[in-house]
Amino acid sequence: MDLLLKGGWVVTAERVEQADVAIKGEKIAAVGADLTAEGAEVRDVTGKYIMPGAIDAHVHYQMPIGELMTADDWFTGTRLAACGGVTTVIDYAEPASPAESLTAALNKRLDEAREQACVDYGLHQVVLPGQEEDEAELRAVVDKGVTSFKVFTTYAQRLSLAAIGRLLKIARRLGALVTVHCEDHEIVTAKREALIAAGRTDPAYHALSRPATAEIKAIQDVIALAGEAGAPVYIVHVSTGGGAEAIAAARSKGQRVYGETCPHYLLLTGDKYAGPDSRLFLVCPPLRSAADNESLWRHLAAGALQVVATDHCSYSREQKDTGTAFYNTPSGVPGTETLLSLLYSYGVRNGWLTLPQLVKVLSTNPAHLFGLYPRKGSLRPGSDADLVIFDPRRQVILTAANLHSAAGYTVFEGFHLQGYLEATYLRGRLIYDQGRFLGQAGQGRFIPGRV
């Protein structure tokens, strides 16, 4: 054995138990009581939690939008992931246009990440209009280990409902999972144009421009399409209680519908758009109401939502300030580094989630859904030794000064945390320890998903 973690509480998706964890090379060798390992490094973690490394299944690092590039590239994004207990991220491969093949876009993205990534990574494949018909290309992507497709119901890259229906049928044959950004394009367009015509273009009107009804209708439409296709479907960044209720209703009828939400939809409200830093909070879908916060927590606790990810899409204050209105301000917020600590403090400590549920929504469920389990999302012998040591007694006040995003701010500034990350191990290697990043660019590996 190379490393023995002694005296901690091992937390998996099934249970919490006092046990030791032995690591040999890059793999977990054993989990059990009173383990011994002659010659191994021993770390005393008494009173602390040992959990699988988190998987942030929705990030955007080094993503171009028009003339801008997101503040966090593959290096800074995966470095802050390591500093937050996230050992695997899943980003996106998006063609520059429908003329660029899916495999070309995928290979380019893999090349970008290879020398920069500090943690392991997977990719979702964005499918643009017309590309949903090319089954050979879709199959080639799956064969390369990308088992999920991403489509939009709004924006310039949106697919029609008929096109999404075609993709769902092909994905079913390939064993892949279609993930969907759900906002009804007609509703969003009409609301935006009416506000612009009325001269109401300040960020304070952002939430009105993308109302809850737009998300709920699109989710309902996509669920109906998936039902007709007999295919599973995954709804990204659910922001409304009504959207979560639509997912819960479909699941109660046996449909394979999965839902993801984000910490900012659980913890923040649209009141932020009335403040002096309103642009910093501009994200799509927008922040909603306190009632939506509570509904999302309830559905997460009940299992109707299976994943919490961050949609990390960071822009600096200077980049945000290039916008003159809600419709041209860069949309997105940083979040990967604070994912685990926020979900523990405001999910577990506030009674919404148990510790095993925390591991499910942050690690085991995304590993299952995106073909990474049991290599990732597990503490079973033979799994990658991706794990975190979490100190439930440590108290922290979140501040951008103590975080690592190139954005230079956090939307959770001033949040009080009870419990915080102590250490992160990636495949048995210590890459973060008590405030110090110990990893390096290029140590992260592409982890192909399996169908």
C-alpha positions, 0 to 999 in steps of 0.5 A: 500500500502507498497511503492509508487514511485512518480514523475517518468517516467514509461516506458513500451513496449508500452509507456512512461508516467509520472506516479506513481507506487504503490506496495502492497506486492510482486505485482504492485497494481496501475500505474497512475497519482497522486496516494496516499497511506496512510502509504506507504513508498514514494520514490521520483523518479522525473526525473527518469525512472521506468522500468520493471526489465530486463530479461537476457535470456541467462546466464551461472552461475556455469557451469563446462567446463572440469576441469574448473568452471565458475568464477561466481556461482549462488550467485555472478552471480545473485548478479551482476544481481541485481546490474545491474537492472536484476531481472530474469535470464534464465540459462541452465540445461545440462545433464552431458552426454546423459545417464543422463536424462533431468529431473535428470539434471533439478532437479540438477540445481534447487537444485544448485540455490535454496539456492544461487540465489539473483534474480528470475530465469528460465531454458532452457533445453539442449538436447544432442544427442539421447535425442531429441527422448524421448518425455516423458522426454521432456514433463516432463521438460515442465510440470516442467515449462521449456518451451525451449530447447537448442541445438547446431549445433557444439561442441561435444554435437551437434545434427544432422540437422535431430535430430534438425528437430525431436526435432522441431516437438516434441516441436511444439506438446508440445508448447515449443520453441527450441533455437539453437547455430548456427555455421556449424560444418564442416566449423568450423572444417575445418577452425580450422584444417587448422589454426592449420596445419599452426601453426596459433594458437594464439588468434588473429586467433580466428575469422578466425577459426569460420567465419561468413559463418559458422553462416550464413549457420547454421542459414539458415539450422535451419530456413529451418528445422523449416519451414518444421516442422511448429515450431517456433525457436529461434537463440541465440547470433546472431553475424553477419549481414548476420545471422540477415538478414536471420532471417529478411527474414524468418520473412517477409514471416511469419515464426516464427523465433526469434533472440537474440544478445548480447552487445558484438556483438553490441559494440565490434569488432574482432580488440580486438583479436590483443591486449595484452588482446586478451584472455579476449575477446575470445567468441563463436561465435567470435567478428565480424566487425564494419559493423556487429555491425551496421547491428545488430543494424539496425535489432534490431531497425527494430524488426527482432531481438527481444532480447538482452541477454548477454551469461554471461559466466565468467572466471577469467584472471587466468582461461583465461591464462590456454589456450595456443591457440584459440582452448583451451582458455576458451570461454566466457565473463561476461556481465549481470551487464552491460546489461541495462546501455550499451543498454540505453547509446549506443542504446537509446542515440545513436538513435537506440532504443526508450525507449519502444523498450529498455523495449521490447528487455530487458524485455517484449519480453523475458518474452513472448517468455519464458512463463513468461509474464505477471508475469514478463516483465510488469508493469501492476497491478498484475504483480510481482513488479520487477522494476528498477529506472534508472537515465538518468542524471548520467554519469559513466565510466565502470571499473571492480573495480565498478562491481561485477563479480568474473571474475575481468574484463569487456570487456567494460572497459572505456566505457562512460555511460550516464544514470545508474541504481539507484535502483532495486526492486525484487517482491517489495523488494529493493535489490540494491540502489545507489551502495549498494547490499541489497539482500541475497542468496536464495531470488530468486525463480524459475519461471516456464514458461507457454506454 
